[in-house]
């Protein structure tokens, strides 16, 4: 069994006990630096990272393969990658980069195929001069999204 397979197996065991956490990214460099990025349905706290790190350390053999380990949460400005991340951020404002436009809108729905965004826009009136505020919604498939980031508002 390769080192990466051992890490994946141990990580799956660790996450089985913490159903609210999920893996965003796992990288193992040529120098055997293991970098794990986690997210959670209710966020990730430092204690979660510590527990996962300790579990992995106790289930991997440094005698077999010397490695360094880094377990962290997805940062606030990290792009969303998984459907589960979109679902947990419903009713938050996202900046979504598409091929030809960037939309800053409220995420109102997310399912396995697409997300639904809603925002207000100023457009010319259909009759007469001036502009009016209109509510827009758009369904965007995950394949269309180049990058989506949660916008933090204070």
N, C-alpha and C positions, 0 to 999 in steps of 0.2 A: 504494500500500500504506500502510495507517495505521501510526502509530507503534507501537501495541499489536501489530499483526501482525509488525512488524519485531522487536520484543522477543521475541515468542513463537518466531519462526523462529530467532533467534540463540540463545535459551535451549535449544531443541530440539537444535540443533547441539552446544552445550556439553555437554548431558547425554548425548548419543549417545556421547561419549568416556568417560563415567563411568556405566556401566550400574548400578552399585550405588547411585547417587543418584537421587532422584525428587522431583518438584515437589509441594509441599503447597499453596502459595498464591502467586498473582501478582496484585498490585494496582498499578494506575497511577492516581495521584491526578490531579485537575484541574490541579495545578501540575507535572505530569510527574515526580513522585517515583515511581520504580519500586521496589517492595518485593517481594522474592522470598524465600519461605520454603521451605527444602529439608529433606529427611530422607534417610536412607540405610539400607540393609540392615544395615550395620555401624556406624551412627551417621554423624555429620558432624563433621569436624574443621575448624579455622580455615583450613587450607591449601585445603580444598575450596571454601570460600566465596570465598577470595581468587582462586583460579583461575577460578571461574565469573564473578566480578565483572570480572576482567581480560579474559576472553574476550568478555564482553558489551560492555565499553568499547571494545575493538578492532573490534567488528563493528557498532557503532551510531555514527551520525554526529552529533556535537554541533552541527555547523554547520547541519544540517537541523532538529534539534530539541534544544533545551537540556533536560537532564534531570538528576536526581540518582538515584543507585543505591544500594540497600541489599540485600545478600544475607546471609541469616542461616539458622541451623539452627532447626528446631522446638524450642522450649524443653522442658525436662523436664516442666513442668506444662501443656503445650499439649494440648488435646483431640486424640484420634485422629480422623482424617478418612477415611483410605483403607484399603481391605482390606489392602494391602501393609503398612501400619503395624501392623494387628492381627496379621498373620502373623509379623512380626518380634518381637512381644512375647509370643508363646506362652510359657507357664510363668512369666509375671510376674503380679503382682496388679494388678487394675484396679478402679477405682470406676466403675460403670456406672449412669448415671441413665436410668431408664425413665419412662414416663408416670406410674405410680403407686408406684414404689419405687426405692430406691437399693440396689444390690448391690455389696458389696466381695468380690471372689472372684478365684480364679486362672483365668487364661485358658488353657484346655487344648486348644482347637482353634479354627481360623479358616479358613473357606473363602469362596467367592465369595457365598454366600447368608446365612450366619449365623455367630455365634461360639458356643462352648460354654464355660460358666463352671462352676466347681466350688468349693464352700465347705462348711465345717462349721457346723452350727446346733444350738442347744439347743432341744429340743422336749419337750412333755409325753410321758411314757411312755404307750405304748398300753395297758399293763396296770399298775395300781398307781399310787402317788404318785411325784412327783419328775419330773425331766427327764433326758433322755439326749441324747448328742451323735450327730447323724446327718449323713451326708455327702449333700449335695444337688448336683445338676447341673441346668443349665438351658440350653437353646438359645435364643438371642436373635437375631432378624433385625436387620440393619443399620437397617431402617426404624423399628424399635422404640426404637433407641438415641437418646436426646436428647443425651447427652454421655458420653464414656468417657475417663478419664485414668489413666495408669500411676501406681500408688502406689509411691513410693520407700521402701524399707526399708533400714535400716542395721544 
